[in-house]
Amino acid sequence: MGRLASNREYAEWLTDLKLKIRRNQVKAAVQVNETLLRLYWEMGREINERQKESQWGSGFLAQLSKDLMAEFPDMKGFSRSNLQHIRSFYAFYVGVKPICEQAAHKLVPDVSNGICEQAARKLEIVANDDTTSNIICSIPEEIFRIPWWHHIILMRKCKTPQEALFYVHKTIEGNWSRSVLLNMLDTGLYEANGQAITNFSSTLPVPQGELARETLKDPYVFDFLTMRESYNERELENALTDNITRFLLELGTGFAYVGKQVRIQVGEEEFFLDLLFYHLKLRCFVVVELKTVKFEPSQLGQLGFYVTAVNEQLRHPSDNETIGLLICKTKDKVVAEYALKNAAQPLGISEYQLSRLLPDEIKSSLPTIEEIEAELEEKQDNIEKR
């Protein structure tokens, strides 16, 4: 055994075999998740229909939960609260986007030998049923590709199914965990996505310009940073690169970090780019300039110069046009739009936030510093009197 363990050919084969097993484990987990979600969809459909048609009262879900758990003690997911989620799951997404390319029977859960077989039979999921076929045609197929608890979070936090589907796509694209999804929801990615002011429609071909516009956000939320009150651009740049993982997460899927203070020589002079990225989907360099002050039109001249330099010196013939992104503390929207109109290079302007402000209703309910100090003094007096 010892000789075999140290054999190079065996070690290489074992490594390849382990990789295949892991891939199949992931594939099996995805298939199980999809089968379960399709079962939940059918359950949600039947629960909604039964509650509309039958006079079974408010205790319907509690009784259904009791009966299903008694019949399938080894299956999780039949608690009363989860049945409520299942009912909401169907009601939330049904009819959002018709998808009828596949035959209806192919969209019904494959329960021939899965963990859901008995439950599916109990709920009488019939592929040939006309009603089922009509409903299935309105399923947004992508919803079956993310974990169930992701859906519970999205149903709680998203105002519309369109917003939820945006996060579903992003979760699939970036393979987001539950914690990453929560972070993106908290930072308001849906509202910020595609909101940067750009001139991409006039400087880039239509497909690339549209994708580039959707790639940029406004604002970028850097609430993972702790900065002193009067920080400068270099300090902000250093703080972002020290937290490069969080920074890349905030920038969004596809950004690859190239470097900071990237040296470019033009003629006999040296210039240094604040931050340089390469976007894997856009297939282009992205020059990012940071400004800790309000946007001024003159700042675009410097950024445009850097974009031209990167195109001339770093861009490969197979790369698309380099994009410039100016991230500033504040901006006047009208001024920004005017400044971009005559820019020859594809440029975008966004703001950043170091922390998100508390809503007024929450802020007003928090004690002031004076109130906290008064309470501490009162407690101290009581201690001294004892």
C-alpha positions as CSV (number, residue, x, y, z in Angstrom):
1,M,0.0,0.0,0.0
2,G,2.8,2.4,0.9
3,R,4.4,2.0,-2.5
4,L,1.2,2.6,-4.3
5,A,0.5,5.8,-2.3
6,S,3.8,7.2,-3.4
7,N,3.4,6.2,-7.0
8,R,3.2,9.3,-9.3
9,E,0.9,7.7,-11.9
10,Y,-1.5,6.5,-9.1
11,A,-1.4,9.9,-7.4
12,E,-2.3,11.7,-10.6
13,W,-5.2,9.3,-11.4
14,L,-6.5,9.6,-7.8
15,T,-6.4,13.4,-8.0
16,D,-8.4,13.3,-11.3
17,L,-10.9,10.8,-9.8
18,K,-11.5,13.0,-6.7
19,L,-12.2,15.9,-9.0
20,K,-14.7,13.9,-10.9
21,I,-16.4,12.8,-7.7
22,R,-16.6,16.3,-6.4
23,R,-18.1,17.5,-9.7
24,N,-20.7,14.8,-9.6
25,Q,-21.5,15.6,-5.9
26,V,-22.2,19.2,-6.9
27,K,-24.2,18.1,-9.9
28,A,-26.3,15.8,-7.7
29,A,-26.9,18.5,-5.1
30,V,-28.1,20.9,-7.8
31,Q,-30.4,18.2,-9.2
32,V,-31.8,17.4,-5.8
33,N,-32.4,21.1,-5.1
34,E,-34.1,21.6,-8.5
35,T,-36.4,18.6,-7.9
36,L,-37.3,19.8,-4.5
37,L,-38.1,23.4,-5.7
38,R,-40.2,22.0,-8.5
39,L,-42.1,20.0,-5.9
40,Y,-42.6,23.1,-3.8
41,W,-43.9,25.0,-6.9
42,E,-46.5,22.3,-7.5
43,M,-47.4,22.2,-3.8
44,G,-47.7,26.0,-3.8
45,R,-50.0,25.9,-6.8
46,E,-52.3,23.2,-5.2
47,I,-52.4,25.0,-1.8
48,N,-53.3,28.3,-3.4
49,E,-56.0,26.7,-5.6
50,R,-57.5,24.6,-2.7
51,Q,-57.7,27.6,-0.4
52,K,-59.5,29.5,-3.1
53,E,-62.0,26.7,-4.0
54,S,-62.5,25.0,-0.7
55,Q,-64.0,26.1,2.6
56,W,-61.5,24.5,4.8
57,G,-60.9,27.3,7.3
58,S,-57.8,29.0,8.7
59,G,-56.5,25.7,10.2
60,F,-55.9,24.2,6.7
61,L,-52.1,24.6,6.7
62,A,-51.7,23.4,10.3
63,Q,-53.7,20.2,9.5
64,L,-51.8,19.7,6.2
65,S,-48.5,20.1,8.0
66,K,-49.5,17.5,10.6
67,D,-50.7,15.0,8.0
68,L,-47.6,15.3,5.7
69,M,-45.2,15.0,8.6
70,A,-47.0,11.9,9.8
71,E,-46.8,10.4,6.4
72,F,-43.2,11.4,5.6
73,P,-41.4,11.6,8.9
74,D,-38.0,11.5,7.2
75,M,-38.6,14.5,5.0
76,K,-38.1,18.0,6.2
77,G,-39.9,21.0,4.9
78,F,-43.5,20.2,5.9
79,S,-43.7,22.5,8.9
80,R,-46.6,25.0,9.0
81,S,-44.2,27.9,8.5
82,N,-42.5,26.3,5.5
83,L,-45.8,25.5,3.9
84,Q,-46.6,29.2,4.2
85,H,-43.3,29.9,2.4
86,I,-44.2,27.3,-0.2
87,R,-47.6,29.0,-0.8
88,S,-45.9,32.4,-1.1
89,F,-43.2,31.0,-3.4
90,Y,-45.8,30.1,-6.1
91,A,-47.9,33.2,-5.6
92,F,-44.8,35.5,-5.8
93,Y,-43.4,34.3,-9.1
94,V,-46.4,32.8,-11.0
95,G,-47.0,34.6,-14.3
96,V,-43.9,36.8,-14.2
97,K,-42.3,35.6,-17.4
98,P,-43.9,32.9,-19.7
99,I,-41.4,30.2,-20.6
100,C,-43.0,27.7,-23.0
101,E,-40.2,26.6,-25.1
102,Q,-40.1,23.1,-23.5
103,A,-42.9,20.6,-23.5
104,A,-45.0,20.9,-20.4
105,H,-44.3,17.4,-19.3
106,K,-40.5,18.1,-19.2
107,L,-41.0,20.9,-16.8
108,V,-42.8,18.7,-14.2
109,P,-40.5,17.5,-11.4
110,D,-38.7,14.2,-12.2
111,V,-39.8,12.3,-9.2
112,S,-39.4,8.7,-10.5
113,N,-36.6,7.9,-8.1
114,G,-35.9,10.9,-6.0
115,I,-36.6,11.8,-2.3
116,C,-39.8,13.5,-3.4
117,E,-41.5,10.5,-5.1
118,Q,-43.9,9.7,-2.3
119,A,-44.8,13.3,-1.6
120,A,-45.3,14.0,-5.3
121,R,-47.7,11.1,-5.6
122,K,-49.5,12.2,-2.5
123,L,-50.1,15.6,-4.1
124,E,-51.1,14.0,-7.4
125,I,-48.7,15.8,-9.7
126,V,-49.8,14.6,-13.1
127,A,-47.7,15.7,-16.2
128,N,-50.6,15.3,-18.6
129,D,-53.0,17.5,-16.7
130,D,-54.0,20.5,-18.8
131,T,-54.2,22.8,-15.9
132,T,-50.7,21.9,-14.8
133,S,-49.4,22.5,-18.3
134,N,-50.8,25.9,-18.5
135,I,-49.4,26.9,-15.2
136,I,-46.0,25.5,-15.9
137,C,-45.6,27.6,-19.0
138,S,-45.4,30.7,-16.7
139,I,-42.6,29.4,-14.5
140,P,-39.4,31.6,-14.5
141,E,-37.0,28.6,-15.0
142,E,-34.1,30.3,-13.3
143,I,-35.8,30.2,-9.9
144,F,-35.1,26.4,-9.6
145,R,-31.4,27.0,-9.7
146,I,-30.8,28.6,-6.4
147,P,-31.2,27.2,-2.8
148,W,-34.6,27.3,-1.1
149,W,-33.4,29.6,1.8
150,H,-32.3,32.1,-0.8
151,H,-35.9,32.3,-2.0
152,I,-37.2,32.8,1.6
153,I,-34.8,35.7,2.0
154,L,-35.8,37.2,-1.4
155,M,-39.5,36.9,-0.7
156,R,-39.0,38.7,2.6
157,K,-36.8,41.5,1.3
158,C,-37.8,42.2,-2.3
159,K,-40.8,44.4,-3.2
160,T,-41.5,42.8,-6.6
161,P,-40.8,39.5,-8.4
162,Q,-38.7,41.5,-10.9
163,E,-36.4,42.6,-8.2
164,A,-36.1,39.1,-6.8
165,L,-35.4,37.7,-10.3
166,F,-32.6,40.2,-10.6
167,Y,-31.0,38.8,-7.5
168,V,-31.7,35.2,-8.7
169,H,-29.7,35.9,-11.8
170,K,-26.9,37.5,-9.8
171,T,-26.8,34.6,-7.4
172,I,-26.5,32.1,-10.3
173,E,-23.9,34.3,-12.0
174,G,-21.7,34.8,-9.0
175,N,-22.5,31.6,-7.1
176,W,-23.5,33.8,-4.1
177,S,-23.8,32.3,-0.6
178,R,-26.7,33.3,1.6
179,S,-24.5,35.8,3.5
180,V,-23.3,37.4,0.2
181,L,-26.9,37.7,-1.0
182,L,-27.9,39.4,2.3
183,N,-25.0,41.8,1.9
184,M,-26.1,42.7,-1.6
185,L,-29.7,43.2,-0.6
186,D,-28.5,45.5,2.2
187,T,-26.5,47.6,-0.1
188,G,-29.4,48.1,-2.5
189,L,-27.7,46.6,-5.6
190,Y,-31.0,46.4,-7.5
191,E,-31.6,50.1,-7.2
192,A,-28.0,51.1,-7.9
193,N,-27.3,48.7,-10.8
194,G,-27.1,50.5,-14.1
195,Q,-27.6,53.9,-12.5
196,A,-24.1,55.4,-13.2
197,I,-24.2,58.4,-15.6
198,T,-22.3,57.4,-18.7
199,N,-21.8,58.2,-22.4
200,F,-21.7,54.5,-23.5
201,S,-24.6,54.8,-25.9
202,S,-22.6,57.2,-28.1
203,T,-19.1,55.8,-27.6
204,L,-19.6,52.0,-27.6
205,P,-21.3,49.5,-29.9
206,V,-24.9,48.7,-28.8
207,P,-24.3,45.3,-27.2
208,Q,-21.2,46.3,-25.3
209,G,-22.5,49.7,-24.4
210,E,-25.7,48.2,-22.9
211,L,-23.8,45.6,-20.9
212,A,-21.2,48.1,-19.7
213,R,-24.0,50.4,-18.5
214,E,-25.6,47.6,-16.6
215,T,-22.2,46.7,-15.1
216,L,-21.7,50.1,-13.4
217,K,-23.5,51.1,-10.3
218,D,-24.4,54.4,-8.5
219,P,-23.7,54.7,-5.7
220,Y,-20.9,52.3,-4.6
221,V,-21.2,51.5,-0.9
222,F,-17.9,51.2,0.9
223,D,-19.4,50.6,4.3
224,F,-16.7,48.1,5.1
225,L,-14.2,51.0,5.5
226,T,-13.4,53.0,8.6
227,M,-11.9,56.3,7.7
228,R,-10.8,59.4,9.7
229,E,-12.8,62.5,9.0
230,S,-10.4,64.3,6.7
231,Y,-9.0,61.5,4.5
232,N,-7.5,62.0,1.1
233,E,-7.7,60.0,-2.2
234,R,-4.5,58.0,-1.6
235,E,-5.8,56.9,1.9
236,L,-9.2,55.9,0.3
237,E,-7.4,54.0,-2.4
238,N,-5.2,52.2,0.1
239,A,-8.1,51.3,2.2
240,L,-10.0,49.8,-0.8
241,T,-7.1,47.7,-1.9
242,D,-6.4,46.5,1.6
243,N,-10.0,45.3,1.5
244,I,-9.8,44.2,-2.1
245,T,-12.1,41.2,-1.7
246,R,-14.9,43.3,-0.3
247,F,-14.2,46.0,-2.9
248,L,-14.4,43.5,-5.8
249,L,-17.6,42.2,-4.3
250,E,-19.1,45.7,-4.3
251,L,-17.9,46.4,-7.9
252,G,-19.8,43.3,-9.0
253,T,-19.2,40.0,-10.9
254,G,-16.5,40.0,-13.6
255,F,-14.0,42.5,-12.2
256,A,-10.4,41.3,-12.0
257,Y,-7.9,43.4,-10.0
258,V,-4.8,44.4,-12.0
259,G,-3.2,46.9,-9.7
260,K,-3.1,50.3,-8.0
261,Q,-1.0,53.3,-8.9
262,V,-0.3,51.6,-12.2
263,R,2.6,53.4,-14.0
264,I,2.1,54.7,-17.5
265,Q,4.8,56.5,-19.4
266,V,3.7,59.0,-22.1
267,G,6.5,60.8,-23.9
268,E,9.0,61.7,-21.2
269,E,6.5,61.9,-18.3
270,E,5.2,59.3,-15.9
271,F,1.5,59.0,-14.9
272,F,-0.1,56.7,-12.3
273,L,-3.6,55.3,-12.5
274,D,-5.4,55.1,-9.2
275,L,-6.8,51.6,-9.9
276,L,-6.9,49.3,-12.9
277,F,-9.2,46.4,-13.5
278,Y,-10.0,44.0,-16.3
279,H,-13.6,43.0,-16.8
280,L,-13.9,39.4,-17.9
281,K,-17.4,39.7,-19.5
282,L,-16.8,43.1,-21.2
283,R,-13.4,41.9,-22.3
284,C,-11.8,45.3,-21.6
285,F,-9.7,47.2,-19.1
286,V,-11.5,49.5,-16.6
287,V,-9.6,52.5,-15.3
288,V,-11.0,53.7,-12.0
289,E,-10.2,57.2,-10.6
290,L,-11.2,58.1,-7.1
291,K,-12.1,61.6,-6.1
292,T,-12.9,62.5,-2.4
293,V,-14.5,65.8,-3.5
294,K,-17.5,66.8,-5.5
295,F,-17.4,66.0,-9.3
296,E,-15.8,68.7,-11.5
297,P,-15.9,68.5,-15.3
298,S,-12.1,69.0,-15.4
299,Q,-11.6,65.6,-13.8
300,L,-12.9,63.8,-16.9
301,G,-9.9,65.2,-18.9
302,Q,-7.5,63.3,-16.8
303,L,-9.5,60.1,-16.8
304,G,-10.0,60.3,-20.6
305,F,-6.2,60.7,-21.0
306,Y,-5.6,57.6,-18.9
307,V,-8.1,55.6,-21.0
308,T,-6.3,56.6,-24.2
309,A,-3.0,55.6,-22.7
310,V,-4.2,52.2,-21.6
311,N,-5.7,51.6,-25.1
312,E,-2.4,52.5,-26.7
313,Q,-0.1,50.6,-24.3
314,L,-1.9,47.8,-22.6
315,R,-4.9,46.9,-24.7
316,H,-4.6,43.7,-26.7
317,P,-6.0,43.7,-30.3
318,S,-8.7,41.2,-29.1
319,D,-9.7,43.5,-26.2
320,N,-12.7,45.9,-26.4
321,E,-12.3,49.6,-25.8
322,T,-11.1,50.6,-22.4
323,I,-13.7,52.1,-20.1
324,G,-13.1,54.8,-17.5
325,L,-15.0,55.1,-14.2
326,L,-14.8,58.2,-12.0
327,I,-16.0,57.5,-8.5
328,C,-16.5,60.7,-6.6
329,K,-17.9,61.8,-3.2
330,T,-20.9,63.8,-4.7
331,K,-22.0,65.0,-8.1
332,D,-24.5,67.3,-9.7
333,K,-26.4,65.0,-12.2
334,V,-26.9,67.7,-14.8
335,V,-23.3,68.9,-14.7
336,A,-22.1,65.2,-15.1
337,E,-24.4,64.7,-18.1
338,Y,-23.2,67.9,-19.7
339,A,-19.5,67.0,-19.1
340,L,-19.9,63.6,-20.7
341,K,-21.6,64.8,-23.9
342,N,-18.5,65.7,-25.8
343,A,-16.1,63.1,-24.3
344,A,-14.6,60.9,-27.0
345,Q,-13.8,57.9,-24.7
346,P,-16.4,55.7,-22.9
347,L,-16.6,57.1,-19.4
348,G,-18.9,56.8,-16.4
349,I,-19.5,58.8,-13.2
350,S,-20.7,57.4,-9.9
351,E,-20.7,58.4,-6.3
352,Y,-19.6,56.4,-3.3
353,Q,-20.8,56.1,0.3
354,L,-18.7,55.1,3.2
355,S,-21.7,54.1,5.3
356,R,-25.4,54.0,4.9
357,L,-27.5,56.5,6.8
358,L,-30.1,55.2,9.2
359,P,-33.7,55.9,8.2
360,D,-35.2,58.8,10.1
361,E,-37.8,56.7,11.9
362,I,-35.0,54.5,13.3
363,K,-32.7,57.4,13.9
364,S,-35.3,59.3,15.9
365,S,-35.8,56.3,18.2
366,L,-32.1,56.1,19.2
367,P,-30.9,57.9,22.3
368,T,-28.6,60.9,21.9
369,I,-25.1,61.1,23.3
370,E,-26.5,63.4,26.0
371,E,-29.2,60.9,27.0
372,I,-26.7,58.1,27.2
373,E,-24.3,60.2,29.4
374,A,-27.1,61.2,31.7
375,E,-28.2,57.6,32.1
376,L,-24.6,56.5,32.9
377,E,-24.3,59.3,35.4
378,E,-27.5,58.3,37.1
379,K,-26.4,54.7,37.3
380,Q,-23.0,55.8,38.7
381,D,-24.8,57.9,41.4
382,N,-27.0,55.0,42.4
383,I,-23.9,52.7,42.7
384,E,-22.1,55.3,44.9
385,K,-25.2,55.7,47.2
386,R,-25.2,51.9,48.0
